[in-house]
């Protein structure tokens, strides 16, 4: 997964690119078709004097159809740690 997020404060902003590889366990069927996907930020800002730290997780949730099945939907959840 490649993506990014943008933090804005008025006319000023910061952009952070993310690269994360999601591996399915060996005992889980491969993805045939992705039905739904959502990336939810769970991030807090910690102020330290003149600096700020963004810390938490991005949670990737999804539902997919497994290879070799017609109707079986499998839930996917993957947590991406964030500390900037």
ChimeraX attribute file (.defattr): number of C-alpha atoms within 10 A of each C-alpha:
attribute: neighborCount
match mode: 1-to-1
recipient: residues
	/A:1	9
	/A:2	8
	/A:3	9
	/A:4	10
	/A:5	11
	/A:6	9
	/A:7	10
	/A:8	10
	/A:9	7
	/A:10	6
	/A:11	5
	/A:12	7
	/A:13	9
	/A:14	9
	/A:15	10
	/A:16	10
	/A:17	9
	/A:18	12
	/A:19	9
	/A:20	10
	/A:21	9
	/A:22	12
	/A:23	8
	/A:24	12
	/A:25	8
	/A:26	7
	/A:27	6
	/A:28	10
	/A:29	14
	/A:30	15
	/A:31	16
	/A:32	13
	/A:33	12
	/A:34	13
	/A:35	13
	/A:36	12
	/A:37	14
	/A:38	12
	/A:39	14
	/A:40	12
	/A:41	15
	/A:42	14
	/A:43	15
	/A:44	14
	/A:45	12
	/A:46	11
	/A:47	10
	/A:48	8
	/A:49	6
	/A:50	5
	/A:51	7
	/A:52	12
	/A:53	14
	/A:54	13
	/A:55	15
	/A:56	17
	/A:57	17
	/A:58	17
	/A:59	16
	/A:60	17
	/A:61	15
	/A:62	17
	/A:63	17
	/A:64	19
	/A:65	20
	/A:66	18
	/A:67	13
	/A:68	11
	/A:69	10
	/A:70	9
	/A:71	9
	/A:72	10
	/A:73	16
	/A:74	15
	/A:75	12
	/A:76	14
	/A:77	13
	/A:78	16
	/A:79	16
	/A:80	17
	/A:81	13
	/A:82	16
	/A:83	11
	/A:84	9
